[in-house]
Amino acid sequence: MATVDDLRNLWDDLDQTMVSIEAVVDVPGKRTAIAALEVDAAAPDLWSDQERAQEVTSRMSRLRADVERVTGLRSRLDDTHVLIDLGVEEDDAETLAEAGTSLSSLASDIQALEVRTLLNGEYDDRDALVTIRSEAGGVDAADFAEMLLRMYLRWADRHGYPAEVYDTSYAEEAGIKSATFQVKAPFAYGTLSVEQGTHRLVRISPFDNQGRRQTSFAGVEVLPVTQEADHIDIPEADIRVDVFRSSGPGGQSVNTTDSAVRITHLPTGLVVSCQNEKSQLQNKAAALRVLQARLLERARAEREEQMRALKGDGGNSWGSQMRSYVLHPYQMVKDLRTEFEVGNPSAVFDGDLDGFIDAGIRWRRQQEQREV
């Protein structure tokens, strides 16, 4: 059992972390912004412009959630301080044990919020558009890509984040060639962006009749979902739209009409497709959202490249090979950038990714600070 000094030291550490978080979050500033948005929301003509109305209400909801999260943790931390003092005054071991349990829970919640405060990039607060592609490794790579798809969808489900799959291209024997899906949650892009890169799987191949060990690769691309303010203009003359019949694994018919849509952006050669919506119009709209996100990322990458050239930076390679999943001859998942690792690949493939994501966000912040 922790001593009173242990409890007080832990409380002091958590208090210092909360002070830092409160400074970054700027609760008074957010309350001022909420008050201004409440005035906008009360305007009688607000809903005459539905996009503007949704933007106002969505932003107000996010700001309120941010304030409640910080003030709620501060209140819990202060209550625990009172609990420690009460346990000391009454020499009550049960009360001190309760305080210890409360501090352990607070430590986890405050650490998660501290990571969230590091997400202050230009697009970090947006939804995420994730594409997974099989790379080297044949049928094992296609199977691995499908394992990663399930992993991220399970991660989203664990957190209660809605996820919508826009397009899945199935491989012939097993697994997928690629899949694109959107995670709809505040800061989904900032959170998942550290997952971008090449993932590597080492295992005894279930597709090799000689039971040999196989190494295969899959790529993960994470983009921010575009918004009206991004001004990504795509003239009709710059795109070619093809329609085709949706199909599932093994060629099984999903649709009896040509509702799936493939869009080619002629100036860049980018190709996107969507086949999981119910109508051709819905698939076209979803495919355009994916194309806009890729063009936005392309523009952002070009700006970064220009800045690196001006600074004489030789480039940043952290986004390439970033994680290994080893199932044989031992069990381990290891991030090659942060050195974070766990010995339970099954849990990771079932969506237990928070440790890797938190470590990745902290690592990225360190890299950014070194470049300043």
N, C-alpha and C positions, 0 to 999 in steps of 0.2 A: 504493500500500500504506500502511496506517495506521502511524503511528509508535508507539513504545513509550508515549509520553505520551498519545497518542490512546486506546490500549488501556486504560491505567490510568484515564484519566478516564471512559471508558465503563463500566469495571468499577465505579468508585466510584458512578456514577449508578445503575447497576443494583442495587448493594448497598443504597443508600439506599431505593430503591423496595421492595426485598425486606424491609428492616427495617420499613417502613410496612405492608406486606402481612402480615407475621408478627404484628404487633401487632393488626391487625384480625381475622385468622383465629383467633388465640389457640390455637396448637397444643397447649400444655399443657392448656388447658381442654377441648379436643376429645378429647385422650387420656384425660382423666378420665371424660368422658362415654362414650367407647368402652368403657372398663373396666366402667362401671356397666351398659351395655347387654349386654356379654358375660355378665355375671352373670344378667341377665334371660333371655338367649338359652339359657343352660344349664339353666334351670328345666325339670323333666321334664313339667310340664303346660302349657308355653307354647303348643303347637299345638292345645290344646283350644279356644282362641280364635284362629281363623285370622287375623282382621283385626288383632288385637293382635300376633300373631307376625309378620305381614308388615310391620307398622309398625316393630317392633323391628329386624328384619333389614334393612329398607330404610334406616332411619336410621343404623344401624351401618355399612352399606356406604357411604352418602354421607359420613359423618364420616371413615371410613378413606380414602376417595378424596381428601377435602380435605387431610388430613394428608400423604398420600403426594405430592400435587401440590406442596405448599409445600416439604416436606423434600427432594423430588427436585430442585426448582429450586435450592434452597440448596446442595445437594451439587454440582450441576453448576457453579454459580457459583464455589464454593470451588475446585473442580478447575481451573477456567479461570484463577484467580488463580495457582495453582501452575504452570500451563502458561506463563503470562507470565513469572514469575520464572525458570523453567527456560530459556526462550528468551533472556532477558537474560543470565543467568549463562554460558550456552554460546555466546552470540552466534549463535543458530541462527534464521535467517530463516524456515525451514520451520515450526519450532515456533511462532513468533510469528504466522505466517499461519494456522496451525491454531487458535490462540487467538482470532484475529480472527473466523474463521468461527464458532467456538463462541459468541462474544459476540453476533454478529448473530442467531443462532438463539435465544439466551437472551433477547435484547431483545424479540423477537416473543412468545415464550412468557410472559415476565414481564408484558408489557403486557396480554396477554389475561387473565392471572390478576388483574392490578390492576383491570381492568374488572369481573371477577367479584366482587371484594370490595365493589364499590359496590352490589351487589344485596342489600340488607338490608331490603327492604320486608316488610310483613306476610305477603304471599303469594308473594314473589319466588321461593322455592325450589320452587314447585309446577309440575306440568304445565300446558301452555297449551291453551286452547280458542280457536281462531281462526275467525272468520266473515268471509267476504269477500262484499260485495254490489255489484252494478253500480248506478251512480247516473246522473247526467245524461250524455247522449250516445248514447242509443239502442243500436243493435247494436254500435257501437264500444265502448261502456261494458261491454256484456256480454262482448265479446271480451277487453277489458282485464282484467275481473275473472277470466276464466279464465287469462290470462297471469300474474296475481298468484298465483293458486292454484298453478300449476305452479312459480312462482318460490320460494314458501315450502316446497313439498314437496321441491324440489331442494335448498334450503338445509338442510332437515332431513336429507336423504339424504347430503349432503356431510359432515355431522357424525356420521353414524351414529345419528341419533335416530329411533326408530320414530314413524310418523305414521299415524293412522287417520282416514279420511274418513267422517263420519257421515251427511252429507246433501248432495246436489247437486241444485239446481233449474236445469235447462237452459233457456236462452232459445230462442225459436222459430227464429230464423235462424242464429245462431251464438253461441258463448260460453255463459255461465251468468248466471242471475239472482242466485244466491247459492250458497255452499258453506260447510260447517262441518267442521272437522277438529281432531283433538287431537294435539299434539306431546308425546310421553312422554319427558321427560328432566328431570333435576334442574335447576332454575332456568330452565326453558323459559319460564315466564310472565314472570319478571323480565327475561329477555333479549328476548323478543318484544313485551313491553308497549309499548316505545318505537316500535313499528311502527303503533300504533293511530292512526287518523285518515283523512283523505281523501287519496287518491293521484290524481295528474293525469297524463294521457297526451296528448302532442301529436304527431301524425303525419299522413302522407297516408293517408286512410282506404282500406283495401282493399275497402270495401263501397260506395264512392262511384264510380260509373262516370265521373264527371268529374274524378276524381283530386284532389279538394280536400282542404285540410288540415282536420283535425278535432280538437277538444279533447274529451276524455271523462274521466269520473271514476268511481272505485270507492272504497268505504269498507272499512276493515279494523277489526274489533273483536277485542280480545284479552282473554280472561277467565282467571282462575285456576280450575283444576279443584277442585271442592269435596272436602272430606274429612269423615270422621265427626265430627270435633271442631267443625265449622262449625254444626251444629244447624240446618240449613235444613229446617224441617218443612213438608211440603206435604200437607195433608189431601186425601183422595180427593175430598171434596165441593168442593174448590177447583179441580179440573181437569176438563176434558172431553177424552176420548180418542177420536180418529177414526182409522179404519184405511182404507188405500187401496192400490192396486196400484203397486208400484215401477215406474219407467220410466226409460229412458236417453235419450240425445240422439236427436231425431227420433221420439220416441214408441216406440222399439224396446223390446220387452218384456224386462225383467230378471227378473221374477218372475211366476209364473202364479197366485199366491195373494195375498190382501190382507194382506201382511206389513208394509208401510210404516205408520208411526205418526205422527200429528200430535197434539200436546198443547197445549191452550189453558189458560192459567192465568187463571181467571175474575176474581179480584180485581184483577189488573194488566193483563190483556189481552195478556200476552206469549204468543207462539205459537212453538213449536219443532217440528221434525219430524226423523225419521231413517228412512232407507230402505235403507241400505247393509249392514245386518246380515242374517243368514240367516233369522231367525225374528221373528215379531211380538213375542215376549217380549224378545228381545235389542234390537230397535229401540225398544221402550218404555223399557227400562232406560237405553239410550244417550240417548234424548230427555229423560228425567228428569234425567240428569247435566247435560245442556246447560241445562235449565230451572233447576236448582239453582245452576249457575254464574252465570246471569244474575240470579237473585234475590240471590245473594251480592254481586255487583257493584252491584246497585241499592242494597242496604243500605249498602255501603261509600261509594258516591257521596253518599247522603243524609247520612251522618256527616260527610263532607268538606264538604258544602255548609253544614251547621250550624256547623262550625268556621270556615269562611270568613266566615259571617255574624257570628260572635262576634268575629272579628279585623277585621271591616270590609273584607274582601278583595273586590274587585270581580269576582273569578273568574279562571280560568286558561284561555286559549284555545289553548294549544299543541297540544291534541289534535285540532284541526280539520285544515285543509289543511296537509300536512306534507312532501310530496315531489312533484317534477315529473320525469317521464320524457319527454324531448324526442327524437324521432327525425327531425324535420324542422323547420326548414331546417338544423339542426346536430344532432350527437349528444351528449347529455349527460343525466345523472341527478343531480339536486341536491336535497338536504334543505333545506327552507326554514327550519328552526329552527336547525340547527347550521352551515349553509353548507358542509357536506361535499359534495363532488361528484366524479364520475368521468366520463370521456368514452367509456365503453364500455357502452352500455345492454344489449348482447347478453349480456355477462358477468353483469350484474346480474340480468337476467331468467332466467339460468341458475343463480341461487342464490348469486352472490357478493355477500353482504349484510353481511359482518362489519364492514367499515369503517363503513357507515351505522349499524349497531346499536351498535358501540362508541362512536361519536361521540354517538349519541342517549342512551346511558346516562350518559356524562360530562356532557352538556348538562343532562339531567334532574337530576343531583345538584347542579349549579350553581344551577338554578332553586330546588330545595328549600332550599339553604343561604341563598339570598337571602330566602326567605319566613320563615325562622326569626327 
